[in-house]
Amino acid sequence: MKKIDPVIWKETGFIALVSFILSVLMQSIFLIISHWVVGAWDYTVILGNLLGYLFAVGNFFLMCLTVQKALTKDEKDAANFVRLSQMGRMLLLFLVALAAYFIPVFNIIAVVIPFLFPRIAIMFRPLASMIKQRRNKNE
């Protein structure tokens, strides 16, 4: 197997960090809501959040590996490879959500919401890079 590019580790670490922060925020919101809705927060929310977080970050990591491998292929094969990988990863997330729905130890909402966290982290990535550049410039 080809060595994993250090950029993949760096970007996955960023996604994991932002997703963790958003997961803590989500837990806080569930706790606040539990004051008005009985049973809104319990251990199933924590387990669901953990499951969703792990698969969301894992999905991002697999996407990065797919892109790295696709760069070694010609254009047509790379497009097919990326498309097949995307379908497989989306199917995996669907199956995780479906399993969480039927296994009562997971809160389905707490499983599905973390699937969106990497997208949010990607939106804020340019802002984080700009802040880091300004901090380095001032030093």
Stockholm file with secondary structure:
# STOCKHOLM 1.0

chainA/1-139         MKKIDPVIWKETGFIALVSFILSVLMQSIFLIISHWVVGAWDYTVILGNLLGYLFAVGNFFLMCLTVQKALTKDEKDAANFVRLSQMGRMLLLFLVALAAYFIPVFNIIAVVIPFLFPRIAIMFRPLASMIKQRRNKNE
#=GR chainA/1-139 SS CCCCCHHHHHHHHHHHHHHHHHHHHHHHHHHHHTTTSTTSSSHHHHHHHHHHHHHHHHHHHHHHHHHHHHTTSCHHHHHHHHHHHHHHHHHHHHHHHHHHHHSTTSCHHHHHGGGGHHHHHHHHHHHHHHHHHHHHHHC
#=GC SS_cons         CCCCCHHHHHHHHHHHHHHHHHHHHHHHHHHHHTTTSTTSSSHHHHHHHHHHHHHHHHHHHHHHHHHHHHTTSCHHHHHHHHHHHHHHHHHHHHHHHHHHHHSTTSCHHHHHGGGGHHHHHHHHHHHHHHHHHHHHHHC
//
